[in-house]
Amino acid sequence: MSSEPPLLDALKSLYQQVSGENPGFSTSSRNKDESNLDSIVEDCRLPLIDLHRLTLSAVEQESCKQEIANAAATHGFFQVINHGIPTKVLKGLQHHQMKLFELPFCMKASGVSFLNWPANIYRWGNPAAKSIGQFMWSEAFHLGVADISKVDALMGSRSYVDMFVSGAASLSKAITEILAQNLGVNDTSFFEENCSPDNCYLRMNRYPPCH
């Protein structure tokens, strides 16, 4: 049984518009759209922030914190390196998430009945898409941290997941506090009171080949 979600079947009409296979979608307009897309991608490159600087001098720390605040205000997103989560943990998690994505599609889509998963853990595409802006060629597992134990048998060694979640939680707390301080909020108790593990999620995304 195939592991791939039926993206082309569900999104065929939109895919034809993007690929230019639709007779009503001219080559000239397609090339124009591709050029515009290249420009958008170029403009939307996310800032890359080296968090190791937070361990250096006070000047470097403040500079790094300001970069984080500026990136959040300007882009809303940013990438980080030297974040403290070991490469071994990331590779271990990647290996086990691949095992999940390689399951037959029918099992992933019916995880509640087949595997006794909570509802809506597995998501794919957007079968209800009506426009290019809603086009999603992807599949994902969206797990509440409290639900991770329910996929233990498929995730393999739980230790990789636990170590990643623990590291990511600490990282999120540190970045949240930096952003809060930039806004003049010095009381850090909000994170402890409102961001418990029950409110946290592990999101695993996959972008299948688009033929």
Secondary structure, 3 states (H helix, E strand, C coil): CCCCCCHHHHCHHHHHHHHCCCCCCCHHHHHHHHHHHHHHHHHCCCCEEEHHHHHCCHHHHHHHHHHHHHHHHHCCCCEEECCCCCHHHHHHHHHHHHHHHCCCHHHHHCHHHHCCCCCCCEEECCCCCCCHHHCCCCEEEEEEHHHHHHHHHHHCCHHHHHHHHHHHHHHHHHHHHHHHHHCCCCCCHHHHHHCCHHHCEEEEEECCCCC
